[in-house]
Amino acid sequence: MDLKQHCLLLCLLVGLGWLVVGNAPASAADTRPNIILIMADDMGYECVGANGGTSYQTPHLDKLAAGGLRFTHCYSQPICTPSRVQIMTGIYNQRNYIRFGLLDPKATTFAHLLKKAGYKTCIVGKWQLSGGLEAPNNFGFDEYCLWQLTRRPNRYPNPGLEINGKEVDFKEGQYGPDIVSDYLCDFIERHKDGPFLAYYPMMLPHWPFEPTPDSPDWDPTFRRDDKQEKGLGMRKHKHFADMVKYTDKVVGKIVNKLDELGIRENTIVLFTGDNGTFTGITSKMGDLKVQGGKGKTTDAGTRVPFVVNWKGTAPVGKVSNDLVDFSDFLPTLAEAAGVDVPAKLKIDGRSFLPQLKGERGNPREWTFCWYARNGGPTGKEFARDHRYKLYRNGAFYDIEQDVLEKSPLSLDQVSESIQARHAKLQAVLEEMMGTRRAKSVKPKKKPKAKPKPDKNKAEKNGGDKASTPGASQ
């Protein structure tokens, strides 16, 4: 082989080498966005300053809204478990809701989809979906630090939690929301190279309305069995404002962790609430008084705050009037992660990811609600658009003019354009007719022997944040 042939062969080999490298699996860091979904407990639309609320201090949420995208028409279910089932599965309740306090063991969640696609997944906060110590893992979460998984002890001062397969009791004055949010911050730090999914269904600001560590009357020695909550805690509404303020503080702590780690621009932060505010709470939006509507199908029970901040990607300071409901979160998170939602799931949601990128997207024209707190064959049903709401029983309301739904409209006394809106909503109800999948699942009997609480760990370490994150991974 002469020199010329040798050079040609060398060039060919080098070229083939680059070709192989170019077609090899990427070794660079995964640039898919991290996702943090935070859902406050019993904190309605009127509680956030950015929405016009004037009763509470929410500076961190207001800052997120000013630097991101705020939705004015996001709708949940009227109460805890139905909302949790819908947001995690992307399916309306009439198709997969069994009973209060339970997520169908066969359900597919957004954590399943993202974990399968290579995301590290974590859930902290409030569970309330049954299934035992293995349930969070079975629903797609690699790690967890939760309250109300296998039991219902106190959730605020000196709480009882479940952390990665162990029941852990805290007795040194720790505050439940601090413990779970510290765990989340530690998870974020351990997986800062991403991508990760963190789901934080908060305990705050649900009753019992108790002092927070920032309240003047905070008592770190206070203990109470959860069975006493309703009688003692629900009447002390004066602490609700402190609890909303602490909710906001925790959100700020999580965002600050992202800034500290330099991963804010590659992290989508979503904040919403699971349903309306507790009915005993009256809040103000300027001169307007808003009575909490938890458990009701009115706006006060189903319209929730929704703020998205994706620094460098989401529009800054934009207010969107697009309709969003809780079935839309699963397809949005999946699309953000580059995951196809299996057609066999037949989800009801549609992705609003384009809106988060400043595009028009494919916004909804209506949302649907099937609600029965305890399950059963029938539920309260309605379809709505931005302004009008039509119930299965025929009651038709102009929510813009009648937010408390006191005066149903009569079709023969409204304009043709309003009749056309009625016809569209009626078509939705007809489409949903007969889709209820009634199930009867008897609660499982409690096992005779439960795992013993990891008391030594909690007592030895004081249950501080250094001892809980990553425990028993």
C-alpha positions as CSV (number, residue, x, y, z in Angstrom):
1,M,0.0,0.0,0.0
2,D,1.5,3.4,-1.0
3,L,1.3,6.6,1.0
4,K,-1.7,7.9,-0.9
5,Q,-3.7,4.7,-0.4
6,H,-2.7,4.7,3.3
7,C,-4.0,8.2,3.7
8,L,-7.2,7.5,2.0
9,L,-7.8,4.4,4.2
10,L,-7.0,6.5,7.3
11,C,-9.5,9.1,6.3
12,L,-12.1,6.5,5.6
13,L,-11.6,4.9,9.1
14,V,-11.8,8.3,10.8
15,G,-15.0,9.1,8.9
16,L,-16.5,5.8,9.9
17,G,-15.5,6.5,13.5
18,W,-17.3,9.8,13.5
19,L,-20.3,8.2,11.9
20,V,-20.5,5.5,14.6
21,V,-20.1,8.1,17.3
22,G,-22.8,10.3,15.8
23,N,-25.2,7.4,15.8
24,A,-24.4,6.1,19.2
25,P,-26.7,6.8,22.2
26,A,-26.1,10.3,23.5
27,S,-23.8,10.3,26.5
28,A,-24.5,14.0,27.3
29,A,-26.7,14.9,30.2
30,D,-30.4,14.4,29.7
31,T,-31.9,17.8,29.0
32,R,-35.6,16.9,29.4
33,P,-37.1,19.3,32.0
34,N,-37.5,18.4,35.6
35,I,-41.1,18.6,36.9
36,I,-42.3,19.7,40.3
37,L,-46.1,19.6,40.8
38,I,-47.3,21.1,44.1
39,M,-50.9,20.9,45.2
40,A,-52.1,22.7,48.3
41,D,-54.8,21.1,50.4
42,D,-58.1,23.1,50.7
43,M,-56.8,26.4,49.3
44,G,-59.2,27.9,46.8
45,Y,-58.6,30.4,44.0
46,E,-59.3,33.4,46.3
47,C,-56.4,32.6,48.7
48,V,-53.7,33.8,46.3
49,G,-52.7,37.4,46.1
50,A,-51.9,37.2,42.4
51,N,-55.5,36.2,41.8
52,G,-56.8,39.2,43.6
53,G,-57.0,37.7,47.1
54,T,-56.4,40.3,49.9
55,S,-56.8,38.2,53.0
56,Y,-53.5,36.3,53.0
57,Q,-49.8,36.8,52.4
58,T,-48.5,34.8,49.4
59,P,-45.4,36.7,48.2
60,H,-43.6,33.6,46.8
61,L,-46.6,32.5,44.7
62,D,-47.2,36.0,43.6
63,K,-43.6,36.2,42.4
64,L,-43.9,32.9,40.6
65,A,-47.0,34.2,38.8
66,A,-45.3,37.5,37.9
67,G,-42.4,35.5,36.4
68,G,-44.5,32.9,34.7
69,L,-48.0,32.0,33.6
70,R,-51.2,32.3,35.7
71,F,-54.4,30.5,34.7
72,T,-57.7,31.9,35.7
73,H,-59.9,29.0,34.8
74,C,-58.4,25.8,36.3
75,Y,-61.0,23.3,37.8
76,S,-60.5,20.5,40.2
77,Q,-63.0,18.1,41.8
78,P,-64.9,19.4,44.9
79,I,-62.9,17.4,47.4
80,C,-59.6,15.6,48.2
81,T,-59.6,12.0,46.9
82,P,-61.6,12.6,43.7
83,S,-59.1,15.3,42.8
84,R,-56.1,13.2,43.5
85,V,-57.5,10.3,41.4
86,Q,-58.2,12.6,38.5
87,I,-54.9,14.6,38.5
88,M,-52.8,11.4,38.7
89,T,-54.6,9.4,36.0
90,G,-55.9,12.0,33.5
91,I,-59.3,10.3,33.6
92,Y,-62.7,11.7,34.7
93,N,-64.0,10.2,37.9
94,Q,-67.0,8.4,36.5
95,R,-64.6,6.0,34.8
96,N,-62.1,5.2,37.6
97,Y,-63.3,6.5,40.9
98,I,-64.1,3.7,43.4
99,R,-64.5,5.3,46.8
100,F,-63.1,7.9,49.1
101,G,-59.6,7.3,50.2
102,L,-58.7,4.9,47.5
103,L,-56.9,4.9,44.1
104,D,-57.8,2.0,41.9
105,P,-54.8,-0.4,42.3
106,K,-54.9,-1.0,38.6
107,A,-54.6,2.7,37.7
108,T,-51.8,4.1,35.6
109,T,-50.4,7.4,36.9
110,F,-48.2,10.1,35.5
111,A,-45.4,8.7,37.8
112,H,-45.6,5.3,36.0
113,L,-45.2,7.0,32.6
114,L,-42.3,9.2,33.5
115,K,-40.5,6.6,35.5
116,K,-40.6,4.2,32.6
117,A,-39.1,7.0,30.5
118,G,-36.1,7.3,32.8
119,Y,-37.3,10.0,35.3
120,K,-36.5,9.6,39.0
121,T,-39.8,10.0,40.8
122,C,-40.7,11.1,44.3
123,I,-43.9,11.9,46.2
124,V,-44.1,13.8,49.5
125,G,-46.9,15.2,51.6
126,K,-50.4,13.7,51.9
127,W,-51.3,10.3,50.4
128,Q,-54.9,9.4,51.3
129,L,-55.2,6.7,48.6
130,S,-54.7,3.5,50.6
131,G,-52.7,0.5,49.4
132,G,-50.2,0.0,52.3
133,L,-46.5,0.8,52.6
134,E,-45.8,-0.4,49.1
135,A,-48.6,1.7,47.4
136,P,-46.4,4.7,46.3
137,N,-43.9,2.4,44.7
138,N,-46.7,0.5,43.0
139,F,-48.0,3.7,41.5
140,G,-44.6,4.7,40.0
141,F,-42.8,6.6,42.8
142,D,-39.2,5.6,43.6
143,E,-39.2,7.4,46.9
144,Y,-41.8,8.8,49.3
145,C,-42.2,10.7,52.6
146,L,-45.9,10.8,53.4
147,W,-48.7,11.3,55.9
148,Q,-51.9,9.3,55.9
149,L,-50.5,6.3,54.1
150,T,-51.1,3.5,56.6
151,R,-52.6,5.5,59.5
152,R,-53.8,8.9,60.4
153,P,-51.8,10.4,63.3
154,N,-51.1,14.0,63.8
155,R,-49.8,15.8,60.7
156,Y,-48.4,19.1,62.0
157,P,-46.4,19.2,65.3
158,N,-44.8,15.9,66.2
159,P,-46.3,14.0,63.2
160,G,-46.4,10.4,62.3
161,L,-45.1,9.7,58.7
162,E,-44.3,6.9,56.4
163,I,-40.9,7.1,54.8
164,N,-39.9,4.6,52.2
165,G,-41.5,1.5,53.8
166,K,-41.2,2.6,57.5
167,E,-43.6,4.2,59.9
168,V,-41.6,7.0,61.6
169,D,-42.9,9.0,64.6
170,F,-41.4,12.4,65.4
171,K,-41.5,13.6,69.0
172,E,-39.0,16.4,69.3
173,G,-41.2,19.3,68.1
174,Q,-40.7,18.8,64.4
175,Y,-43.3,20.2,62.0
176,G,-44.8,17.8,59.4
177,P,-44.7,20.2,56.4
178,D,-41.0,21.0,57.2
179,I,-40.1,17.3,57.3
180,V,-41.7,16.4,54.0
181,S,-40.5,19.6,52.1
182,D,-37.0,19.0,53.5
183,Y,-37.1,15.5,52.1
184,L,-38.2,16.9,48.7
185,C,-35.4,19.4,48.7
186,D,-32.9,16.7,49.5
187,F,-34.4,14.5,46.6
188,I,-33.9,17.5,44.2
189,E,-30.3,17.9,45.3
190,R,-29.6,14.2,44.9
191,H,-31.0,14.2,41.4
192,K,-30.1,17.7,40.3
193,D,-28.6,16.3,37.1
194,G,-32.2,15.1,36.3
195,P,-34.5,14.5,34.9
196,F,-36.8,14.1,37.9
197,L,-40.5,14.2,38.8
198,A,-41.5,15.5,42.2
199,Y,-45.2,15.4,43.2
200,Y,-46.0,17.3,46.4
201,P,-49.7,17.1,47.5
202,M,-49.4,19.3,50.6
203,M,-50.8,18.8,54.0
204,L,-51.2,22.6,54.4
205,P,-53.5,24.5,54.9
206,H,-56.1,21.8,55.7
207,W,-57.7,21.8,59.2
208,P,-57.0,21.4,62.1
209,F,-56.2,25.1,62.0
210,E,-53.2,25.2,64.2
211,P,-50.2,27.5,64.8
212,T,-47.2,27.1,62.5
213,P,-43.6,27.5,63.6
214,D,-43.9,31.1,62.5
215,S,-47.0,31.8,64.7
216,P,-46.5,33.7,68.0
217,D,-48.4,30.9,69.8
218,W,-46.5,28.0,68.2
219,D,-46.1,25.1,70.7
220,P,-43.6,22.4,69.7
221,T,-44.7,20.2,72.5
222,F,-48.3,20.0,71.3
223,R,-49.6,16.6,70.4
224,R,-53.0,15.4,69.5
225,D,-54.5,12.2,68.0
226,D,-56.0,13.0,64.6
227,K,-59.4,11.7,65.8
228,Q,-59.7,14.9,67.8
229,E,-59.0,17.2,64.9
230,K,-62.5,18.1,63.9
231,G,-63.7,18.9,67.4
232,L,-60.7,21.0,68.4
233,G,-59.0,22.4,65.4
234,M,-61.7,23.4,62.9
235,R,-63.2,26.1,65.1
236,K,-59.9,28.0,65.5
237,H,-60.0,29.7,62.1
238,K,-57.6,32.5,63.2
239,H,-54.7,30.3,62.3
240,F,-55.8,29.6,58.7
241,A,-54.0,32.8,57.6
242,D,-50.8,31.6,59.2
243,M,-51.1,28.3,57.5
244,V,-51.6,29.9,54.0
245,K,-48.6,32.0,54.7
246,Y,-46.6,28.9,55.6
247,T,-47.8,27.1,52.5
248,D,-46.4,30.0,50.5
249,K,-43.1,29.9,52.5
250,V,-42.6,26.2,51.7
251,V,-43.2,26.9,48.0
252,G,-40.5,29.6,48.2
253,K,-38.1,27.1,49.9
254,I,-38.4,24.7,47.0
255,V,-37.9,27.3,44.4
256,N,-34.9,28.7,46.3
257,K,-33.4,25.2,46.2
258,L,-33.7,25.1,42.4
259,D,-32.0,28.5,42.2
260,E,-29.3,27.3,44.6
261,L,-28.6,24.3,42.4
262,G,-28.7,26.3,39.2
263,I,-31.5,24.1,37.7
264,R,-34.4,26.6,37.7
265,E,-34.4,27.1,33.9
266,N,-34.7,23.3,33.3
267,T,-37.5,22.8,35.8
268,I,-41.2,23.3,35.4
269,V,-42.9,24.3,38.6
270,L,-46.6,23.9,38.8
271,F,-48.8,25.0,41.7
272,T,-52.5,24.4,42.2
273,G,-55.0,23.3,44.9
274,D,-57.0,20.1,45.3
275,N,-60.4,21.9,45.8
276,G,-62.0,24.9,47.3
277,T,-61.3,26.4,50.7
278,F,-62.9,24.9,53.9
279,T,-66.5,26.1,54.1
280,G,-66.0,27.8,57.5
281,I,-63.5,30.2,56.1
282,T,-64.5,33.6,54.6
283,S,-61.8,35.3,52.5
284,K,-61.8,38.6,50.7
285,M,-60.9,39.7,47.2
286,G,-60.9,43.5,47.8
287,D,-64.4,44.3,48.9
288,L,-65.8,41.0,47.8
289,K,-66.3,38.3,50.4
290,V,-65.8,34.7,49.3
291,Q,-67.1,31.8,51.4
292,G,-65.1,28.6,51.1
293,G,-66.9,26.0,49.0
294,K,-65.0,22.7,49.6
295,G,-67.3,19.8,48.8
296,K,-69.6,21.9,46.6
297,T,-69.8,21.8,42.8
298,T,-69.9,25.6,42.6
299,D,-66.9,27.7,41.6
300,A,-66.0,28.1,45.3
301,G,-65.5,24.4,45.5
302,T,-63.9,23.6,42.1
303,R,-62.1,26.7,40.8
304,V,-58.5,26.5,42.1
305,P,-55.3,28.6,41.8
306,F,-52.9,27.5,39.0
307,V,-49.5,29.0,38.4
308,V,-46.8,27.7,36.2
309,N,-43.2,29.0,36.2
310,W,-40.7,27.7,33.7
311,K,-37.9,30.2,33.7
312,G,-36.7,31.1,30.2
313,T,-39.5,29.1,28.5
314,A,-42.9,30.0,29.8
315,P,-44.3,33.5,29.1
316,V,-43.5,36.0,31.8
317,G,-46.4,37.6,33.6
318,K,-49.0,36.2,31.2
319,V,-52.6,35.5,32.4
320,S,-54.3,32.7,30.5
321,N,-58.1,32.4,30.4
322,D,-57.8,28.9,28.8
323,L,-59.9,26.2,30.4
324,V,-57.9,23.6,32.3
325,D,-59.1,20.7,34.4
326,F,-57.3,18.1,36.4
327,S,-57.5,15.5,33.7
328,D,-55.1,17.7,31.7
329,F,-52.1,17.4,34.0
330,L,-51.1,13.8,33.0
331,P,-50.8,14.4,29.2
332,T,-49.1,17.7,29.9
333,L,-46.4,16.2,32.1
334,A,-46.0,13.3,29.7
335,E,-45.5,15.6,26.7
336,A,-43.0,17.7,28.6
337,A,-41.0,14.5,29.3
338,G,-41.3,13.3,25.7
339,V,-43.5,10.4,26.6
340,D,-46.4,9.1,24.6
341,V,-49.6,8.3,26.6
342,P,-50.7,4.8,25.7
343,A,-54.0,4.9,23.7
344,K,-55.4,2.1,25.8
345,L,-55.6,4.4,28.8
346,K,-58.3,6.4,27.0
347,I,-57.5,9.5,29.0
348,D,-59.9,12.5,29.0
349,G,-57.2,15.2,29.4
350,R,-55.4,17.3,26.8
351,S,-52.0,18.8,27.1
352,F,-51.5,22.4,27.8
353,L,-47.8,22.3,27.3
354,P,-47.9,24.5,24.2
355,Q,-49.4,27.3,26.3
356,L,-46.4,26.9,28.7
357,K,-44.2,27.6,25.7
358,G,-46.1,30.7,24.7
359,E,-48.0,29.0,21.9
360,R,-51.8,28.9,21.4
361,G,-52.1,25.1,21.8
362,N,-55.4,23.4,21.6
363,P,-57.4,24.8,24.5
364,R,-60.6,23.2,25.8
365,E,-64.1,24.5,25.0
366,W,-65.6,22.7,28.0
367,T,-64.8,20.7,31.1
368,F,-66.8,17.9,32.7
369,C,-67.4,16.8,36.3
370,W,-68.7,13.6,37.8
371,Y,-68.7,13.8,41.5
372,A,-69.8,11.4,44.3
373,R,-67.6,11.6,47.4
374,N,-68.1,8.0,48.4
375,G,-68.4,6.5,44.9
376,G,-71.5,4.5,43.9
377,P,-73.4,4.0,40.7
378,T,-74.5,7.7,40.3
379,G,-72.9,11.1,40.9
380,K,-73.6,14.8,40.4
381,E,-72.7,15.7,36.8
382,F,-72.2,18.9,34.9
383,A,-70.5,20.3,31.8
384,R,-69.3,23.9,31.7
385,D,-67.5,26.4,29.6
386,H,-66.0,29.7,30.7
387,R,-69.4,31.2,31.6
388,Y,-72.2,28.7,31.5
389,K,-72.8,25.4,33.4
390,L,-75.3,22.7,32.7
391,Y,-76.1,20.0,35.2
392,R,-77.4,16.5,34.3
393,N,-80.8,17.4,35.9
394,G,-81.2,20.3,33.5
395,A,-80.2,23.2,35.8
396,F,-78.5,25.8,33.6
397,Y,-76.5,28.7,35.1
398,D,-74.7,31.9,34.0
399,I,-71.7,31.6,36.4
400,E,-70.4,35.0,35.5
401,Q,-73.6,36.6,36.7
402,D,-74.6,34.0,39.3
403,V,-71.5,32.5,40.8
404,L,-73.5,30.9,43.7
405,E,-75.9,29.2,41.3
406,K,-79.0,30.7,42.9
407,S,-81.1,31.4,39.7
408,P,-81.1,28.8,36.9
409,L,-81.7,30.2,33.4
410,S,-84.8,29.3,31.5
411,L,-84.1,28.4,27.9
412,D,-87.2,30.1,26.5
413,Q,-86.0,33.4,28.0
414,V,-82.4,33.6,26.7
415,S,-80.9,34.5,23.4
416,E,-80.2,32.1,20.6
417,S,-76.5,32.4,21.2
418,I,-76.9,31.3,24.8
419,Q,-79.2,28.5,23.6
420,A,-76.4,27.4,21.3
421,R,-74.0,27.3,24.3
422,H,-76.5,25.2,26.1
423,A,-76.7,22.8,23.2
424,K,-73.0,22.3,23.2
425,L,-72.9,21.5,26.9
426,Q,-75.9,19.2,26.5
427,A,-74.0,17.3,23.8
428,V,-71.1,16.8,26.3
429,L,-73.5,15.3,28.9
430,E,-75.0,13.0,26.3
431,E,-71.5,11.9,25.3
432,M,-70.8,11.0,28.9
433,M,-74.1,9.2,29.4
434,G,-73.6,5.7,30.5
435,T,-69.8,5.9,31.0
436,R,-69.9,5.3,34.8
437,R,-67.9,2.3,35.7
438,A,-69.5,1.4,39.0
439,K,-67.3,-0.7,41.2
440,S,-67.7,-2.1,44.6
441,V,-64.6,-2.6,46.6
442,K,-64.8,-3.6,50.2
443,P,-62.1,-2.0,52.4
444,K,-59.4,-4.5,53.2
445,K,-59.2,-5.7,56.7
446,K,-56.3,-4.3,58.6
447,P,-53.4,-6.7,59.0
448,K,-53.0,-8.2,62.5
449,A,-49.4,-7.2,62.7
450,K,-48.3,-3.8,61.3
451,P,-44.7,-2.8,60.8
452,K,-43.4,-1.3,64.0
453,P,-42.6,2.5,63.9
454,D,-38.9,3.3,63.5
455,K,-38.9,5.0,66.9
456,N,-35.2,4.7,67.5
457,K,-34.3,6.6,64.4
458,A,-36.7,9.4,65.1
459,E,-35.8,9.7,68.7
460,K,-32.1,9.4,68.2
461,N,-31.9,11.9,65.4
462,G,-34.7,14.1,66.5
463,G,-36.3,13.4,63.1
464,D,-34.4,16.3,61.6
465,K,-33.9,16.8,57.9
466,A,-30.5,15.2,58.0
467,S,-31.9,11.9,59.1
468,T,-35.0,11.6,57.0
469,P,-34.0,12.3,53.3
470,G,-33.2,9.2,51.4
471,A,-34.0,6.9,54.3
472,S,-34.4,3.3,53.3
473,Q,-34.2,4.1,49.6
